[in-house]
Amino acid sequence: MNSDGSHQTNLTNQHAQDLFPAWSPDGVKIAFASMRDGNYEIYIMNEDGSTQTRLTHNTMSAADLYPAW
């Protein structure tokens, strides 16, 4: 996205909710919470949305939210 808000790009295309993005200190990765596996888990991806990787693996009773670096 440009600084004026134009040219926005959707980085995730899931039917589930992707929430709470957090930029890495070096600006290369984004951590986020997603419901795509049936409960909230933490994922990371590159700044362009590529290489989305699940980091947490919890049961249905646990929700991983609010990632921070």
Biopython code that builds the backbone (N, CA, C, O; Angstrom):
import numpy as np
from Bio.PDB.StructureBuilder import StructureBuilder

atoms = [
    (1, "MET", "N", (0.847, -1.165, 0.000)),
    (1, "MET", "CA", (0.000, 0.000, 0.000)),
    (1, "MET", "C", (0.894, 1.230, 0.000)),
    (1, "MET", "O", (1.919, 1.270, 0.680)),
    (2, "ASN", "N", (0.501, 2.203, -0.751)),
    (2, "ASN", "CA", (1.205, 3.476, -0.743)),
    (2, "ASN", "C", (0.872, 4.259, 0.522)),
    (2, "ASN", "O", (-0.127, 3.981, 1.186)),
    (3, "SER", "N", (1.701, 5.225, 0.847)),
    (3, "SER", "CA", (1.491, 6.002, 2.068)),
    (3, "SER", "C", (0.177, 6.765, 2.073)),
    (3, "SER", "O", (-0.313, 7.136, 3.140)),
    (4, "ASP", "N", (-0.411, 7.010, 0.892)),
    (4, "ASP", "CA", (-1.693, 7.713, 0.823)),
    (4, "ASP", "C", (-2.884, 6.755, 0.904)),
    (4, "ASP", "O", (-4.035, 7.183, 0.814)),
    (5, "GLY", "N", (-2.601, 5.446, 1.075)),
    (5, "GLY", "CA", (-3.669, 4.452, 1.203)),
    (5, "GLY", "C", (-4.076, 3.804, -0.110)),
    (5, "GLY", "O", (-4.901, 2.890, -0.113)),
    (6, "SER", "N", (-3.520, 4.253, -1.215)),
    (6, "SER", "CA", (-3.856, 3.661, -2.509)),
    (6, "SER", "C", (-3.069, 2.377, -2.737)),
    (6, "SER", "O", (-2.087, 2.108, -2.045)),
    (7, "HIS", "N", (-3.503, 1.598, -3.700)),
    (7, "HIS", "CA", (-2.859, 0.338, -4.092)),
    (7, "HIS", "C", (-2.759, -0.667, -2.934)),
    (7, "HIS", "O", (-1.712, -1.273, -2.708)),
    (8, "GLN", "N", (-3.853, -0.825, -2.223)),
    (8, "GLN", "CA", (-3.888, -1.806, -1.140)),
    (8, "GLN", "C", (-3.842, -3.211, -1.725)),
    (8, "GLN", "O", (-4.405, -3.464, -2.791)),
    (9, "THR", "N", (-3.174, -4.121, -1.030)),
    (9, "THR", "CA", (-3.043, -5.504, -1.466)),
    (9, "THR", "C", (-3.485, -6.424, -0.343)),
    (9, "THR", "O", (-3.033, -6.290, 0.794)),
    (10, "ASN", "N", (-4.371, -7.358, -0.663)),
    (10, "ASN", "CA", (-4.801, -8.355, 0.304)),
    (10, "ASN", "C", (-3.697, -9.399, 0.423)),
    (10, "ASN", "O", (-3.346, -10.043, -0.566)),
    (11, "LEU", "N", (-3.149, -9.572, 1.622)),
    (11, "LEU", "CA", (-2.052, -10.518, 1.820)),
    (11, "LEU", "C", (-2.520, -11.921, 2.155)),
    (11, "LEU", "O", (-1.776, -12.881, 1.955)),
    (12, "THR", "N", (-3.721, -12.060, 2.656)),
    (12, "THR", "CA", (-4.279, -13.380, 2.940)),
    (12, "THR", "C", (-5.625, -13.501, 2.245)),
    (12, "THR", "O", (-6.362, -12.521, 2.135)),
    (13, "ASN", "N", (-5.944, -14.690, 1.781)),
    (13, "ASN", "CA", (-7.208, -14.937, 1.091)),
    (13, "ASN", "C", (-7.892, -16.148, 1.701)),
    (13, "ASN", "O", (-8.186, -17.119, 1.004)),
    (14, "GLN", "N", (-8.138, -16.095, 2.967)),
    (14, "GLN", "CA", (-8.779, -17.192, 3.691)),
    (14, "GLN", "C", (-10.241, -16.854, 3.955)),
    (14, "GLN", "O", (-10.603, -15.681, 4.052)),
    (15, "HIS", "N", (-11.073, -17.873, 4.072)),
    (15, "HIS", "CA", (-12.460, -17.666, 4.468)),
    (15, "HIS", "C", (-12.548, -17.422, 5.967)),
    (15, "HIS", "O", (-13.529, -16.861, 6.457)),
    (16, "ALA", "N", (-11.528, -17.844, 6.686)),
    (16, "ALA", "CA", (-11.501, -17.659, 8.137)),
    (16, "ALA", "C", (-10.961, -16.273, 8.466)),
    (16, "ALA", "O", (-10.424, -15.578, 7.604)),
    (17, "GLN", "N", (-11.112, -15.891, 9.714)),
    (17, "GLN", "CA", (-10.613, -14.594, 10.159)),
    (17, "GLN", "C", (-9.098, -14.612, 10.329)),
    (17, "GLN", "O", (-8.547, -15.539, 10.922)),
    (18, "ASP", "N", (-8.434, -13.597, 9.812)),
    (18, "ASP", "CA", (-7.025, -13.331, 10.058)),
    (18, "ASP", "C", (-6.973, -11.990, 10.780)),
    (18, "ASP", "O", (-7.418, -10.973, 10.247)),
    (19, "LEU", "N", (-6.429, -11.992, 11.994)),
    (19, "LEU", "CA", (-6.517, -10.816, 12.864)),
    (19, "LEU", "C", (-5.179, -10.457, 13.497)),
    (19, "LEU", "O", (-4.236, -11.247, 13.471)),
    (20, "PHE", "N", (-5.109, -9.269, 14.060)),
    (20, "PHE", "CA", (-4.026, -8.798, 14.932)),
    (20, "PHE", "C", (-2.636, -8.876, 14.303)),
    (20, "PHE", "O", (-1.733, -9.474, 14.889)),
    (21, "PRO", "N", (-2.447, -8.285, 13.126)),
    (21, "PRO", "CA", (-1.117, -8.318, 12.512)),
    (21, "PRO", "C", (-0.091, -7.553, 13.340)),
    (21, "PRO", "O", (-0.405, -6.528, 13.946)),
    (22, "ALA", "N", (1.128, -8.061, 13.357)),
    (22, "ALA", "CA", (2.233, -7.415, 14.080)),
    (22, "ALA", "C", (3.494, -7.513, 13.229)),
    (22, "ALA", "O", (3.950, -8.612, 12.914)),
    (23, "TRP", "N", (4.054, -6.369, 12.858)),
    (23, "TRP", "CA", (5.283, -6.339, 12.058)),
    (23, "TRP", "C", (6.472, -6.752, 12.893)),
    (23, "TRP", "O", (6.563, -6.397, 14.068)),
    (24, "SER", "N", (7.387, -7.502, 12.297)),
    (24, "SER", "CA", (8.647, -7.821, 12.958)),
    (24, "SER", "C", (9.473, -6.539, 13.069)),
    (24, "SER", "O", (9.284, -5.616, 12.276)),
    (25, "PRO", "N", (10.384, -6.470, 14.039)),
    (25, "PRO", "CA", (11.189, -5.259, 14.208)),
    (25, "PRO", "C", (11.976, -4.853, 12.958)),
    (25, "PRO", "O", (12.208, -3.665, 12.731)),
    (26, "ASP", "N", (12.387, -5.833, 12.149)),
    (26, "ASP", "CA", (13.138, -5.514, 10.939)),
    (26, "ASP", "C", (12.242, -5.246, 9.726)),
    (26, "ASP", "O", (12.746, -4.950, 8.643)),
    (27, "GLY", "N", (10.913, -5.348, 9.899)),
    (27, "GLY", "CA", (9.970, -5.053, 8.833)),
    (27, "GLY", "C", (9.908, -6.085, 7.728)),
    (27, "GLY", "O", (9.405, -5.798, 6.642)),
    (28, "VAL", "N", (10.413, -7.289, 7.985)),
    (28, "VAL", "CA", (10.466, -8.330, 6.959)),
    (28, "VAL", "C", (9.319, -9.335, 7.087)),
    (28, "VAL", "O", (8.898, -9.913, 6.085)),
    (29, "LYS", "N", (8.817, -9.549, 8.282)),
    (29, "LYS", "CA", (7.764, -10.551, 8.534)),
    (29, "LYS", "C", (6.569, -9.893, 9.212)),
    (29, "LYS", "O", (6.678, -8.827, 9.817)),
    (30, "ILE", "N", (5.423, -10.563, 9.091)),
    (30, "ILE", "CA", (4.206, -10.167, 9.787)),
    (30, "ILE", "C", (3.691, -11.385, 10.535)),
    (30, "ILE", "O", (3.489, -12.443, 9.938)),
    (31, "ALA", "N", (3.479, -11.247, 11.822)),
    (31, "ALA", "CA", (2.827, -12.293, 12.614)),
    (31, "ALA", "C", (1.343, -11.932, 12.697)),
    (31, "ALA", "O", (0.985, -10.755, 12.700)),
    (32, "PHE", "N", (0.486, -12.948, 12.764)),
    (32, "PHE", "CA", (-0.947, -12.694, 12.850)),
    (32, "PHE", "C", (-1.649, -13.909, 13.435)),
    (32, "PHE", "O", (-1.107, -15.014, 13.438)),
    (33, "ALA", "N", (-2.847, -13.694, 13.926)),
    (33, "ALA", "CA", (-3.687, -14.785, 14.416)),
    (33, "ALA", "C", (-4.678, -15.151, 13.316)),
    (33, "ALA", "O", (-5.162, -14.280, 12.592)),
    (34, "SER", "N", (-4.977, -16.446, 13.194)),
    (34, "SER", "CA", (-5.934, -16.895, 12.192)),
    (34, "SER", "C", (-6.775, -18.042, 12.731)),
    (34, "SER", "O", (-6.315, -18.867, 13.520)),
    (35, "MET", "N", (-8.016, -18.064, 12.279)),
    (35, "MET", "CA", (-8.973, -19.109, 12.663)),
    (35, "MET", "C", (-9.063, -20.186, 11.578)),
    (35, "MET", "O", (-9.971, -21.016, 11.619)),
    (36, "ARG", "N", (-8.149, -20.190, 10.617)),
    (36, "ARG", "CA", (-8.264, -21.066, 9.443)),
    (36, "ARG", "C", (-8.201, -22.549, 9.756)),
    (36, "ARG", "O", (-8.625, -23.356, 8.928)),
    (37, "ASP", "N", (-7.694, -22.942, 10.909)),
    (37, "ASP", "CA", (-7.606, -24.357, 11.268)),
    (37, "ASP", "C", (-8.634, -24.769, 12.319)),
    (37, "ASP", "O", (-8.499, -25.827, 12.935)),
    (38, "GLY", "N", (-9.647, -23.953, 12.525)),
    (38, "GLY", "CA", (-10.718, -24.310, 13.449)),
    (38, "GLY", "C", (-10.629, -23.646, 14.810)),
    (38, "GLY", "O", (-11.626, -23.579, 15.528)),
    (39, "ASN", "N", (-9.472, -23.162, 15.172)),
    (39, "ASN", "CA", (-9.305, -22.347, 16.372)),
    (39, "ASN", "C", (-8.156, -21.381, 16.099)),
    (39, "ASN", "O", (-7.378, -21.585, 15.166)),
    (40, "TYR", "N", (-8.051, -20.350, 16.897)),
    (40, "TYR", "CA", (-7.024, -19.345, 16.631)),
    (40, "TYR", "C", (-5.621, -19.882, 16.880)),
    (40, "TYR", "O", (-5.329, -20.444, 17.936)),
    (41, "GLU", "N", (-4.767, -19.698, 15.891)),
    (41, "GLU", "CA", (-3.365, -20.062, 15.958)),
    (41, "GLU", "C", (-2.546, -18.867, 15.462)),
    (41, "GLU", "O", (-3.081, -17.974, 14.804)),
    (42, "ILE", "N", (-1.254, -18.855, 15.779)),
    (42, "ILE", "CA", (-0.361, -17.788, 15.337)),
    (42, "ILE", "C", (0.389, -18.250, 14.090)),
    (42, "ILE", "O", (0.891, -19.372, 14.028)),
    (43, "TYR", "N", (0.453, -17.371, 13.110)),
    (43, "TYR", "CA", (1.154, -17.595, 11.849)),
    (43, "TYR", "C", (2.141, -16.457, 11.625)),
    (43, "TYR", "O", (2.018, -15.387, 12.221)),
    (44, "ILE", "N", (3.118, -16.699, 10.762)),
    (44, "ILE", "CA", (3.958, -15.622, 10.250)),
    (44, "ILE", "C", (3.946, -15.705, 8.734)),
    (44, "ILE", "O", (3.666, -16.756, 8.158)),
    (45, "MET", "N", (4.252, -14.583, 8.098)),
    (45, "MET", "CA", (4.378, -14.547, 6.647)),
    (45, "MET", "C", (5.379, -13.461, 6.279)),
    (45, "MET", "O", (5.698, -12.585, 7.082)),
    (46, "ASN", "N", (5.860, -13.539, 5.058)),
    (46, "ASN", "CA", (6.713, -12.481, 4.534)),
    (46, "ASN", "C", (5.878, -11.228, 4.314)),
    (46, "ASN", "O", (4.649, -11.291, 4.288)),
    (47, "GLU", "N", (6.539, -10.103, 4.158)),
    (47, "GLU", "CA", (5.857, -8.822, 4.001)),
    (47, "GLU", "C", (4.937, -8.771, 2.790)),
    (47, "GLU", "O", (4.019, -7.952, 2.753)),
    (48, "ASP", "N", (5.164, -9.636, 1.792)),
    (48, "ASP", "CA", (4.322, -9.670, 0.597)),
    (48, "ASP", "C", (3.201, -10.710, 0.696)),
    (48, "ASP", "O", (2.452, -10.903, -0.262)),
    (49, "GLY", "N", (3.081, -11.382, 1.849)),
    (49, "GLY", "CA", (2.038, -12.383, 2.056)),
    (49, "GLY", "C", (2.466, -13.802, 1.735)),
    (49, "GLY", "O", (1.707, -14.743, 1.964)),
    (50, "SER", "N", (3.667, -13.969, 1.209)),
    (50, "SER", "CA", (4.142, -15.312, 0.849)),
    (50, "SER", "C", (4.664, -16.060, 2.072)),
    (50, "SER", "O", (4.918, -15.469, 3.121)),
    (51, "THR", "N", (4.816, -17.351, 1.913)),
    (51, "THR", "CA", (5.378, -18.244, 2.929)),
    (51, "THR", "C", (4.644, -18.107, 4.261)),
    (51, "THR", "O", (5.256, -17.814, 5.289)),
    (52, "GLN", "N", (3.342, -18.321, 4.235)),
    (52, "GLN", "CA", (2.556, -18.296, 5.470)),
    (52, "GLN", "C", (2.806, -19.596, 6.218)),
    (52, "GLN", "O", (2.600, -20.687, 5.687)),
    (53, "THR", "N", (3.256, -19.459, 7.464)),
    (53, "THR", "CA", (3.672, -20.606, 8.258)),
    (53, "THR", "C", (2.994, -20.575, 9.613)),
    (53, "THR", "O", (3.033, -19.565, 10.315)),
    (54, "ARG", "N", (2.378, -21.676, 9.974)),
    (54, "ARG", "CA", (1.734, -21.805, 11.282)),
    (54, "ARG", "C", (2.799, -22.054, 12.342)),
    (54, "ARG", "O", (3.646, -22.931, 12.177)),
    (55, "LEU", "N", (2.761, -21.280, 13.438)),
    (55, "LEU", "CA", (3.743, -21.422, 14.512)),
    (55, "LEU", "C", (3.220, -22.178, 15.718)),
    (55, "LEU", "O", (3.979, -22.890, 16.375)),
    (56, "THR", "N", (1.935, -22.039, 16.022)),
    (56, "THR", "CA", (1.371, -22.696, 17.207)),
    (56, "THR", "C", (0.464, -23.842, 16.787)),
    (56, "THR", "O", (-0.089, -23.842, 15.687)),
    (57, "HIS", "N", (0.319, -24.808, 17.666)),
    (57, "HIS", "CA", (-0.508, -25.999, 17.401)),
    (57, "HIS", "C", (-1.208, -26.385, 18.705)),
    (57, "HIS", "O", (-0.744, -27.264, 19.432)),
    (58, "ASN", "N", (-2.314, -25.727, 18.989)),
    (58, "ASN", "CA", (-3.031, -25.985, 20.227)),
    (58, "ASN", "C", (-4.375, -26.651, 19.966)),
    (58, "ASN", "O", (-4.863, -26.688, 18.836)),
    (59, "THR", "N", (-4.953, -27.168, 21.025)),
    (59, "THR", "CA", (-6.244, -27.840, 20.929)),
    (59, "THR", "C", (-7.353, -26.819, 20.745)),
    (59, "THR", "O", (-7.131, -25.612, 20.839)),
    (60, "MET", "N", (-8.523, -27.313, 20.486)),
    (60, "MET", "CA", (-9.696, -26.465, 20.283)),
    (60, "MET", "C", (-9.987, -25.573, 21.487)),
    (60, "MET", "O", (-10.594, -24.515, 21.327)),
    (61, "SER", "N", (-9.574, -25.969, 22.672)),
    (61, "SER", "CA", (-9.894, -25.179, 23.863)),
    (61, "SER", "C", (-8.928, -24.021, 24.086)),
    (61, "SER", "O", (-9.164, -23.184, 24.958)),
    (62, "ALA", "N", (-7.850, -23.958, 23.315)),
    (62, "ALA", "CA", (-6.867, -22.876, 23.466)),
    (62, "ALA", "C", (-6.940, -21.939, 22.257)),
    (62, "ALA", "O", (-7.069, -22.386, 21.117)),
    (63, "ALA", "N", (-6.856, -20.660, 22.522)),
    (63, "ALA", "CA", (-6.847, -19.672, 21.438)),
    (63, "ALA", "C", (-5.573, -18.850, 21.532)),
    (63, "ALA", "O", (-5.305, -18.212, 22.550)),
    (64, "ASP", "N", (-4.800, -18.871, 20.471)),
    (64, "ASP", "CA", (-3.588, -18.062, 20.416)),
    (64, "ASP", "C", (-3.915, -16.775, 19.674)),
    (64, "ASP", "O", (-4.259, -16.797, 18.493)),
    (65, "LEU", "N", (-3.806, -15.665, 20.371)),
    (65, "LEU", "CA", (-4.150, -14.358, 19.821)),
    (65, "LEU", "C", (-3.042, -13.356, 20.145)),
    (65, "LEU", "O", (-2.153, -13.642, 20.948)),
    (66, "TYR", "N", (-3.101, -12.201, 19.526)),
    (66, "TYR", "CA", (-2.227, -11.062, 19.833)),
    (66, "TYR", "C", (-0.744, -11.375, 19.746)),
    (66, "TYR", "O", (-0.043, -11.272, 20.753)),
    (67, "PRO", "N", (-0.246, -11.751, 18.588)),
    (67, "PRO", "CA", (1.197, -12.019, 18.466)),
    (67, "PRO", "C", (2.007, -10.748, 18.700)),
    (67, "PRO", "O", (1.563, -9.643, 18.391)),
    (68, "ALA", "N", (3.176, -10.926, 19.240)),
    (68, "ALA", "CA", (4.104, -9.811, 19.474)),
    (68, "ALA", "C", (5.509, -10.327, 19.249)),
    (68, "ALA", "O", (5.787, -11.507, 19.463)),
    (69, "TRP", "N", (6.387, -9.453, 18.821)),
    (69, "TRP", "CA", (7.767, -9.835, 18.538)),
    (69, "TRP", "C", (8.631, -9.565, 19.745)),
    (69, "TRP", "O", (9.835, -9.819, 19.713)),
]
sb = StructureBuilder()
sb.init_structure("model")
sb.init_model(0)
sb.init_chain("A")
sb.init_seg("    ")
for serial, (resi, resn, name, xyz) in enumerate(atoms, 1):
    if name == "N":
        sb.init_residue(resn, " ", resi, " ")
    sb.init_atom(name, np.array(xyz, "f"), 0.0, 1.0, " ", f" {name:<3s}", serial, name[0])
structure = sb.get_structure()
